[in-house]
Amino acid sequence: MDAVLIMSAMLTAQLTRFGTAKDPSLSSDYLNTNYWTLTLLFAAFWWIVLEIWGARDLRILGAGSEEYKRVVVSTMYLFGGIAIISYALDLSTARGYVGIALPVGLFLLLLSRWFSRRWLVRHRLRGNFTRRLLLVGAPSAVEHLYNSLSSEPGAGFEPIGAILPGYAMKSPKGEELPVPVVSVSTGLSGILSAVEFHDVDAIALSSDSQLNPVTIRQLGWELQERRVSMILAPALTDIAGPRIHTQPVAGLPLIHVSTPRLKGGQASLKRTFDILGSTIGLLLLSPFFLLIAALIKLDSPGPAFFHQERVGLNGKAFKMHKFRSMVVDAEAQLMDLQPSNEGNAVLFKMKDDPRITKLGAFIRRYSIDELPQLWNVLVGEMSMVGPRPPLPAEVAAYEKYVSRRLMVKPGVTGLWQVSGRSDLSWEESVRLDLYYVENWSLMQDLIILFRTVKAVFGKDGAY
């Protein structure tokens, strides 16, 4: 698929820039060739660079952003190399040719990966294209590993059993694990027997597996001979790859977890992205804003916009702007509706909220009411992507660790928006927001924006 799409992008660039000319040439003191030859060479190099960068590595297919990141990074390095070579050899490479090939090819590659992932995840949900996995560790660690892997079927792991070194085959409390216990051996032979008998593709060792370092090293050697992967699962949760760094010391792979900081160059990059995104959005949507405002005025008495105090970066309060979707005295009716709360312990949510107007139900379903927040983004009070902007009453009820949500600006959209919105529990909402705060990246922001479009039209959890 990569080869076909890359060749299509290069031919598109060739035909768009030069038409059907038989011999568009590129020459200098060091090179004399034509663009048809270059098109074939560029396509071949592009395909090879994707392979070198591991963009087709089986371990990254189906889940996470690493697959998309490798496609983008390898492509940018390739075209950066082309620019350097053109300068070094004094080649007057047609800018229109490169300017078409790069965006078209990158778009096609990312789009094909997205469709391929959807196809792959559908099959993996049916049990196809999965890797049979044994979980090794204490019962609590095995259960955590099982739940984590089961929540991400796109990763392609199918836990089929557990090895509990040093424990009993049956739980003394009667609380059985979600997978059968196949061994409790702490010895190499017992573990290998379970691996061979159940014909697994990989084993996952938790940090409390109670296996000594010598046994783990020997196990790695034996598994390598059997072409079985060994996966080490440290006791780290909600930590993304860019924050994890390994350092070998005396043969011991030390794992460093960097402190999350959104400042300096990263903060400037995110702010630039916010300014460009909000400016373009406001300019393109201004006629639409006028239409929605007029319809709101016609639908129910009151102003078109709703302004509410929210808490932003470092606890600083600001006025958040939305299209009004409720009756004017909605806040005064809130106390009477508290017994009907269908949200979580902190947030009030009600699927059939009587305060919502007819037009309000429509604009909330498609998140149109959130669009005026682009102004909050432009003036620096919010970001395009970030945690959900909390009310002062919510912040007052925060536990100490939850206040880490305020380390970055709240967002118009975020992980909460693309992961269930109002259907999420309070604990899950907090977990997603903290994950975003501690693992920010521009690539993640772009993926969240892309997923937001799907979430908005899917309407799940929107009320």
Backbone torsions as a table, in degrees:
resi	resn	phi	psi	omega
1	MET	NA	-43.4	177.6
2	ASP	-58.1	-44.6	-177.4
3	ALA	-62.1	-43.9	-179.1
4	VAL	-64.7	-43.7	-176.6
5	LEU	-71.6	-38.6	177.8
6	ILE	-63.6	-44.6	179.7
7	MET	-64.7	-36.5	178.1
8	SER	-64.2	-41.8	179.7
9	ALA	-65.2	-42.1	-179.2
10	MET	-67.4	-39.5	178.2
11	LEU	-68.2	-36.6	176.1
12	THR	-60.5	-44.7	178.2
13	ALA	-63.9	-42.4	-179.4
14	GLN	-62.0	-50.7	-175.2
15	LEU	-72.3	-34.8	179.4
16	THR	-68.6	-41.4	-176.3
17	ARG	-79.9	-40.1	-172.2
18	PHE	-116.8	-4.9	-177.5
19	GLY	68.1	-144.4	-178.6
20	THR	-101.1	22.5	178.5
21	ALA	-57.3	135.4	-174.3
22	LYS	-72.9	-31.2	-172.2
23	ASP	-140.8	60.3	172.2
24	PRO	-69.4	119.3	-170.0
25	SER	-106.0	157.9	174.8
26	LEU	-131.5	119.6	-175.0
27	SER	-140.2	153.7	173.4
28	SER	-156.6	-170.4	179.1
29	ASP	-68.3	-20.4	-174.8
30	TYR	-108.9	-15.2	-172.7
31	LEU	-149.8	141.2	175.7
32	ASN	-142.1	106.4	-178.0
33	THR	-149.8	-177.2	178.4
34	ASN	-118.9	164.7	-173.8
35	TYR	-70.5	-23.9	177.1
36	TRP	-65.0	-40.3	176.6
37	THR	-66.8	-43.2	178.9
38	LEU	-61.9	-37.0	178.8
39	THR	-59.8	-44.3	178.3
40	LEU	-65.5	-41.9	-179.5
41	LEU	-66.2	-45.7	179.6
42	PHE	-60.8	-42.3	179.8
43	ALA	-62.6	-43.3	179.7
44	ALA	-64.6	-44.8	179.4
45	PHE	-63.6	-39.8	179.4
46	TRP	-60.1	-47.3	179.0
47	TRP	-61.1	-42.6	-179.1
48	ILE	-66.7	-41.1	-179.8
49	VAL	-62.3	-39.6	176.2
50	LEU	-60.0	-39.0	178.7
51	GLU	-68.5	-43.6	-179.9
52	ILE	-62.1	-38.3	-178.5
53	TRP	-78.9	-2.3	178.3
54	GLY	74.4	27.7	-178.9
55	ALA	-71.4	-11.1	176.6
56	ARG	-115.3	18.7	178.1
57	ASP	-64.2	127.7	-177.9
58	LEU	-58.7	-28.1	-175.5
59	ARG	-71.4	-17.1	-177.6
60	ILE	-108.1	-0.5	-178.1
61	LEU	-83.2	133.7	172.7
62	GLY	104.2	-23.5	-176.9
63	ALA	-153.6	150.2	176.1
64	GLY	81.1	173.5	-176.5
65	SER	-97.3	-4.2	-173.9
66	GLU	-60.7	-37.4	-179.7
67	GLU	-60.6	-47.8	179.9
68	TYR	-66.4	-38.6	-179.0
69	LYS	-62.7	-42.7	-179.4
70	ARG	-66.0	-36.6	177.1
71	VAL	-62.4	-46.5	-177.9
72	VAL	-66.4	-48.4	-176.0
73	VAL	-64.1	-46.0	-179.1
74	SER	-63.6	-39.0	179.0
75	THR	-65.2	-43.4	-179.6
76	MET	-66.5	-37.5	176.4
77	TYR	-64.7	-39.8	179.4
78	LEU	-60.8	-49.9	-176.9
79	PHE	-72.9	-27.4	171.2
80	GLY	-64.5	-40.2	176.4
81	GLY	-64.0	-38.4	177.7
82	ILE	-62.6	-41.0	179.3
83	ALA	-64.4	-41.4	180.0
84	ILE	-64.8	-45.3	-179.4
85	ILE	-64.3	-40.6	179.4
86	SER	-61.4	-40.3	179.6
87	TYR	-69.3	-43.5	-176.5
88	ALA	-65.4	-37.3	-177.9
89	LEU	-96.2	6.6	179.3
90	ASP	56.4	44.8	178.7
91	LEU	-92.7	129.3	178.2
92	SER	-88.8	65.0	-179.7
93	THR	-63.6	130.7	-176.4
94	ALA	-61.4	121.9	-178.1
95	ARG	-65.1	-35.0	178.2
96	GLY	-64.2	-35.0	179.5
97	TYR	-64.3	-50.9	179.2
98	VAL	-69.3	-38.9	-177.4
99	GLY	-65.7	-21.3	175.9
100	ILE	-91.3	-44.1	-176.2
101	ALA	-60.9	-43.1	-175.7
102	LEU	-63.9	-58.5	-177.7
103	PRO	-66.8	-37.4	-179.6
104	VAL	-65.8	-47.0	-179.6
105	GLY	-63.8	-43.8	-179.1
106	LEU	-65.0	-41.8	178.2
107	PHE	-62.0	-45.5	-179.5
108	LEU	-64.2	-41.1	-179.9
109	LEU	-64.2	-46.1	-179.0
110	LEU	-67.2	-39.8	179.5
111	LEU	-65.1	-41.6	179.3
112	SER	-66.2	-36.7	177.8
113	ARG	-64.5	-38.2	-179.6
114	TRP	-65.3	-46.6	178.2
115	PHE	-65.0	-40.5	178.9
116	SER	-62.5	-39.1	179.5
117	ARG	-64.5	-42.5	177.8
118	ARG	-59.7	-42.9	178.9
119	TRP	-64.1	-44.4	-177.9
120	LEU	-65.4	-43.6	-179.5
121	VAL	-63.9	-39.9	177.2
122	ARG	-58.4	-43.0	180.0
123	HIS	-70.6	-37.7	179.7
124	ARG	-67.9	-29.7	175.0
125	LEU	-65.5	-24.3	177.3
126	ARG	-91.1	1.1	178.3
127	GLY	94.3	6.1	178.7
128	ASN	-92.1	155.7	175.5
129	PHE	54.9	37.0	179.4
130	THR	-111.1	163.2	178.0
131	ARG	-109.9	122.7	178.8
132	ARG	-70.2	133.8	-168.2
133	LEU	-134.1	135.8	169.8
134	LEU	-103.3	135.0	179.2
135	LEU	-100.3	128.5	-175.4
136	VAL	-119.7	126.4	177.6
137	GLY	156.1	-167.8	176.3
138	ALA	-70.9	157.1	-178.0
139	PRO	-53.8	-43.8	-178.5
140	SER	-64.9	-39.7	179.2
141	ALA	-67.9	-39.4	178.4
142	VAL	-63.4	-42.4	179.8
143	GLU	-64.5	-41.0	178.7
144	HIS	-64.2	-43.6	178.6
145	LEU	-61.6	-43.5	-179.5
146	TYR	-61.0	-47.8	-178.7
147	ASN	-63.0	-40.7	-179.0
148	SER	-65.6	-45.5	-178.5
149	LEU	-69.7	-35.4	179.9
150	SER	-69.6	-27.4	-179.9
151	SER	-76.5	-10.2	-179.2
152	GLU	-128.6	70.2	-176.8
153	PRO	-62.1	-22.7	179.7
154	GLY	-63.6	-21.7	179.5
155	ALA	-69.4	-22.1	173.1
156	GLY	84.4	20.4	176.9
157	PHE	-98.9	133.3	178.4
158	GLU	-119.9	94.6	178.9
159	PRO	-65.7	123.0	-177.0
160	ILE	-115.6	-6.9	179.4
161	GLY	-174.2	169.9	-178.4
162	ALA	-129.7	142.9	171.2
163	ILE	-113.3	120.6	-178.1
164	LEU	-113.2	83.6	-176.8
165	PRO	-58.7	122.2	176.7
166	GLY	85.4	-1.0	179.6
167	TYR	-104.2	178.0	178.6
168	ALA	-88.2	156.5	179.0
169	MET	-67.2	-25.7	-178.0
170	LYS	-123.8	140.1	-178.2
171	SER	-69.5	129.5	178.0
172	PRO	-65.5	-21.8	179.8
173	LYS	-88.8	-5.8	-178.8
174	GLY	79.4	5.6	178.4
175	GLU	-94.4	101.0	-174.0
176	GLU	-80.8	151.6	177.2
177	LEU	-74.8	159.7	-179.7
178	PRO	-71.3	-9.4	175.3
179	VAL	-127.8	152.5	-178.8
180	PRO	-68.6	145.6	175.0
181	VAL	-82.9	120.8	-175.3
182	VAL	-103.2	-15.6	-180.0
183	SER	-165.6	151.4	172.8
184	VAL	-125.3	18.1	-175.9
185	SER	-71.5	142.0	172.8
186	THR	-101.5	-1.3	-178.5
187	GLY	-95.9	157.7	-177.2
188	LEU	-62.8	-43.8	-175.6
189	SER	-64.5	-39.5	-179.8
190	GLY	-65.3	-39.6	179.7
191	ILE	-68.8	-42.8	-180.0
192	LEU	-65.5	-34.7	177.4
193	SER	-62.3	-41.8	178.6
194	ALA	-65.6	-39.5	179.3
195	VAL	-62.0	-45.9	-177.9
196	GLU	-70.4	-41.4	-176.3
197	PHE	-65.0	-38.0	-176.2
198	HIS	-95.2	-0.1	173.6
199	ASP	51.0	57.6	-177.1
200	VAL	-91.3	161.7	178.8
201	ASP	-97.5	-20.2	-177.9
202	ALA	-160.0	158.3	169.8
203	ILE	-126.6	145.7	-179.8
204	ALA	-115.8	118.7	-179.5
205	LEU	-98.3	123.4	175.4
206	SER	-81.1	168.4	-176.2
207	SER	-69.2	-17.6	-179.8
208	ASP	-112.5	41.2	-176.3
209	SER	-73.0	-10.9	179.1
210	GLN	62.3	21.9	173.2
211	LEU	-97.6	135.0	-179.0
212	ASN	-74.6	157.9	-175.3
213	PRO	-55.5	-36.6	-179.8
214	VAL	-64.4	-43.4	179.5
215	THR	-63.7	-41.5	179.4
216	ILE	-63.5	-40.5	179.4
217	ARG	-65.1	-45.2	178.9
218	GLN	-65.1	-36.6	178.0
219	LEU	-61.7	-41.2	178.1
220	GLY	-59.7	-41.6	178.9
221	TRP	-64.4	-45.5	-178.0
222	GLU	-65.5	-40.2	179.5
223	LEU	-66.8	-34.7	178.8
224	GLN	-62.8	-40.3	178.0
225	GLU	-64.3	-31.0	-178.8
226	ARG	-92.0	4.2	-179.6
227	ARG	57.5	42.3	176.3
228	VAL	-114.0	130.9	-178.4
229	SER	-77.9	146.4	173.0
230	MET	-115.6	122.5	-177.4
231	ILE	-112.9	127.4	176.6
232	LEU	-98.1	124.2	-178.1
233	ALA	-111.4	94.1	179.8
234	PRO	-68.7	163.0	-178.3
235	ALA	-80.7	53.1	177.6
236	LEU	-117.7	129.4	178.6
237	THR	-122.1	146.6	177.0
238	ASP	57.2	36.4	175.5
239	ILE	-115.1	120.3	-178.1
240	ALA	-82.5	159.7	-175.2
241	GLY	-52.7	-43.9	-177.2
242	PRO	-60.2	-20.6	-179.8
243	ARG	-89.1	-7.4	-176.4
244	ILE	-104.3	126.6	180.0
245	HIS	-132.4	139.4	178.9
246	THR	-106.5	143.9	178.7
247	GLN	-135.9	111.9	179.0
248	PRO	-75.0	125.2	177.4
249	VAL	-130.1	113.4	-179.9
250	ALA	53.3	40.7	179.0
251	GLY	80.5	1.0	-179.1
252	LEU	-104.2	118.2	-179.6
253	PRO	-79.1	101.4	178.6
254	LEU	-82.5	137.2	-179.9
255	ILE	-103.4	119.2	176.9
256	HIS	-100.8	135.1	175.6
257	VAL	-113.6	110.4	-176.5
258	SER	-73.3	152.2	179.2
259	THR	-76.8	131.8	-179.8
260	PRO	-70.9	124.9	177.5
261	ARG	-140.5	122.4	176.2
262	LEU	-106.7	84.9	-179.2
263	LYS	-151.6	176.2	179.1
264	GLY	63.0	-131.4	-176.7
265	GLY	-62.7	-38.4	179.9
266	GLN	-64.8	-44.1	179.3
267	ALA	-63.4	-39.8	178.7
268	SER	-64.9	-40.4	178.8
269	LEU	-62.9	-45.1	-179.5
270	LYS	-65.5	-40.7	-179.8
271	ARG	-65.8	-41.0	177.2
272	THR	-60.2	-44.2	178.1
273	PHE	-60.9	-41.2	-180.0
274	ASP	-65.2	-43.9	-178.7
275	ILE	-63.5	-46.5	-179.6
276	LEU	-64.1	-46.5	-178.1
277	GLY	-63.3	-45.5	-178.1
278	SER	-70.1	-38.2	179.0
279	THR	-63.3	-48.8	179.1
280	ILE	-61.8	-43.2	-179.5
281	GLY	-62.0	-45.1	-179.8
282	LEU	-65.2	-41.1	-180.0
283	LEU	-64.9	-44.8	-177.1
284	LEU	-72.9	-32.8	-173.0
285	LEU	-96.3	-1.8	-176.1
286	SER	-57.3	-42.2	176.1
287	PRO	-63.0	-37.5	178.8
288	PHE	-65.2	-38.3	177.6
289	PHE	-59.5	-44.0	-179.9
290	LEU	-62.4	-40.1	179.7
291	LEU	-64.6	-48.3	-178.9
292	ILE	-63.1	-41.2	179.3
293	ALA	-61.5	-42.3	179.4
294	ALA	-65.3	-41.5	179.7
295	LEU	-65.2	-37.5	178.3
296	ILE	-63.6	-42.3	179.3
297	LYS	-63.8	-36.4	179.5
298	LEU	-75.1	-30.8	-174.4
299	ASP	-74.8	-38.6	-177.3
300	SER	-156.5	151.0	-179.7
301	PRO	-67.1	144.6	179.1
302	GLY	127.8	176.1	-179.4
303	PRO	-70.9	160.3	179.4
304	ALA	-78.6	-27.6	-176.6
305	PHE	-111.4	152.5	177.8
306	PHE	-121.1	129.3	-178.2
307	HIS	-117.6	128.9	-176.3
308	GLN	-137.9	142.2	179.0
309	GLU	-74.5	128.5	175.7
310	ARG	-128.9	169.7	-178.6
311	VAL	-110.1	129.5	-176.1
312	GLY	-113.3	-146.1	-175.7
313	LEU	-55.9	129.5	177.9
314	ASN	56.9	28.3	175.3
315	GLY	82.1	8.7	-179.1
316	LYS	-79.7	129.0	-178.4
317	ALA	-78.9	149.8	176.3
318	PHE	-152.2	165.1	177.9
319	LYS	-93.4	116.0	178.2
320	MET	-91.6	138.7	-175.8
321	HIS	-107.4	136.9	177.2
322	LYS	-143.9	160.2	167.0
323	PHE	-72.6	137.5	-178.3
324	ARG	-69.7	125.3	-180.0
325	SER	-118.4	0.0	-179.5
326	MET	-124.3	172.1	175.3
327	VAL	-67.3	161.5	-172.7
328	VAL	-61.8	-37.6	-177.3
329	ASP	-95.6	32.9	-176.6
330	ALA	-60.0	-40.7	-178.0
331	GLU	-64.2	-37.5	-179.3
332	ALA	-68.1	-25.8	-179.1
333	GLN	-85.7	-7.6	-172.3
334	LEU	-60.6	-44.4	-177.1
335	MET	-60.9	-38.1	179.9
336	ASP	-68.2	-23.9	-177.3
337	LEU	-94.7	-5.8	-177.0
338	GLN	-53.8	-39.4	178.6
339	PRO	-61.5	-19.5	-179.5
340	SER	-98.3	13.7	-177.9
341	ASN	-59.8	123.8	176.8
342	GLU	-108.8	6.5	179.6
343	GLY	-85.7	-146.9	179.4
344	ASN	-104.0	-170.6	-173.2
345	ALA	-66.3	-21.7	-175.9
346	VAL	-106.9	-38.9	-174.8
347	LEU	-102.4	138.0	175.9
348	PHE	-88.6	125.8	175.4
349	LYS	-142.0	143.2	-178.9
350	MET	-148.3	120.5	-174.6
351	LYS	-62.8	-39.8	179.8
352	ASP	-112.4	58.9	-177.9
353	ASP	-68.3	119.0	-177.2
354	PRO	-68.5	-11.6	-179.0
355	ARG	-79.8	-15.5	-176.5
356	ILE	-78.7	131.6	178.6
357	THR	-77.5	170.3	-179.8
358	LYS	-61.6	-49.1	178.1
359	LEU	-68.3	-33.6	179.5
360	GLY	-59.3	-38.2	179.1
361	ALA	-62.4	-37.8	-179.8
362	PHE	-69.2	-49.3	-175.4
363	ILE	-70.3	-26.1	175.5
364	ARG	-74.1	-36.9	-179.0
365	ARG	-60.8	-36.4	-178.4
366	TYR	-106.4	14.4	176.2
367	SER	59.4	23.9	177.6
368	ILE	-67.2	-30.5	-178.6
369	ASP	-63.1	-19.1	-177.8
370	GLU	-83.5	-14.3	-171.0
371	LEU	-60.2	-34.9	178.0
372	PRO	-60.9	-14.4	177.4
373	GLN	-66.3	-11.8	173.9
374	LEU	-58.8	-30.6	176.3
375	TRP	-67.7	-40.5	175.5
376	ASN	-58.7	-36.2	178.8
377	VAL	-68.1	-44.5	-176.8
378	LEU	-61.3	-40.5	-177.6
379	VAL	-85.5	0.5	172.9
380	GLY	91.9	10.1	179.8
381	GLU	-86.6	-26.1	179.7
382	MET	-133.8	176.5	177.1
383	SER	-124.9	162.1	176.2
384	MET	-61.0	-39.5	-179.5
385	VAL	-129.8	136.9	179.4
386	GLY	173.8	-173.7	176.2
387	PRO	-65.6	161.8	177.8
388	ARG	-66.6	134.3	-179.8
389	PRO	-68.2	116.8	-173.8
390	PRO	-86.9	156.8	172.5
391	LEU	-78.9	154.5	177.4
392	PRO	-56.6	-36.0	179.6
393	ALA	-64.7	-35.0	177.4
394	GLU	-66.4	-45.2	-178.0
395	VAL	-62.4	-37.4	179.2
396	ALA	-63.8	-26.4	-178.8
397	ALA	-94.8	1.5	-178.2
398	TYR	-64.0	141.2	163.6
399	GLU	-74.7	165.5	-171.9
400	LYS	-57.3	-45.2	-174.9
401	TYR	-71.1	-25.3	-178.3
402	VAL	-68.0	-26.4	-179.4
403	SER	-64.8	-9.9	175.3
404	ARG	-64.2	-17.1	175.8
405	ARG	-60.4	-25.5	-175.8
406	LEU	-85.8	6.9	179.0
407	MET	-75.3	-17.2	176.5
408	VAL	-129.8	164.6	179.3
409	LYS	-68.2	144.2	174.2
410	PRO	-66.7	159.1	-174.2
411	GLY	-118.3	156.4	172.3
412	VAL	-64.7	-35.9	173.7
413	THR	-136.2	171.5	-178.8
414	GLY	-175.8	-171.0	179.6
415	LEU	-61.2	-33.6	178.1
416	TRP	-63.1	-33.8	-177.6
417	GLN	-70.8	-35.9	-175.0
418	VAL	-97.7	6.3	-175.8
419	SER	-123.6	18.9	176.3
420	GLY	129.8	-16.4	177.5
421	ARG	50.7	-120.9	-172.5
422	SER	-69.1	-14.4	179.6
423	ASP	-78.0	-10.1	-176.9
424	LEU	-76.2	146.5	171.2
425	SER	-74.1	164.5	178.6
426	TRP	-61.1	-43.3	-178.6
427	GLU	-61.9	-40.6	-179.6
428	GLU	-70.4	-37.2	177.1
429	SER	-61.6	-44.0	179.0
430	VAL	-64.4	-43.2	-178.7
431	ARG	-60.7	-43.1	-179.9
432	LEU	-66.3	-41.6	179.6
433	ASP	-65.1	-42.5	179.5
434	LEU	-67.3	-36.0	176.5
435	TYR	-60.7	-42.9	179.8
436	TYR	-63.6	-45.8	-178.4
437	VAL	-58.5	-40.4	-172.8
438	GLU	-88.6	-8.6	-175.0
439	ASN	-135.3	35.7	-175.9
440	TRP	-63.5	142.0	169.3
441	SER	-155.8	152.8	179.5
442	LEU	-64.2	-36.8	178.7
443	MET	-62.2	-40.5	178.0
444	GLN	-63.8	-39.2	177.3
445	ASP	-59.7	-44.1	-179.4
446	LEU	-64.3	-40.3	179.3
447	ILE	-66.2	-40.2	178.9
448	ILE	-63.9	-41.6	177.6
449	LEU	-62.0	-40.3	178.8
450	PHE	-65.0	-44.2	180.0
451	ARG	-69.5	-25.2	179.2
452	THR	-62.7	-40.4	179.1
453	VAL	-58.5	-44.3	178.8
454	LYS	-65.0	-42.7	-178.8
455	ALA	-64.9	-38.2	-178.7
456	VAL	-65.5	-46.5	-179.3
457	PHE	-75.5	-22.3	175.4
458	GLY	-74.7	-26.4	175.0
459	LYS	66.3	10.2	-179.1
460	ASP	-68.2	131.8	175.4
461	GLY	71.3	14.4	-178.6
462	ALA	-100.1	106.7	174.3
463	TYR	-161.7	NA	NA
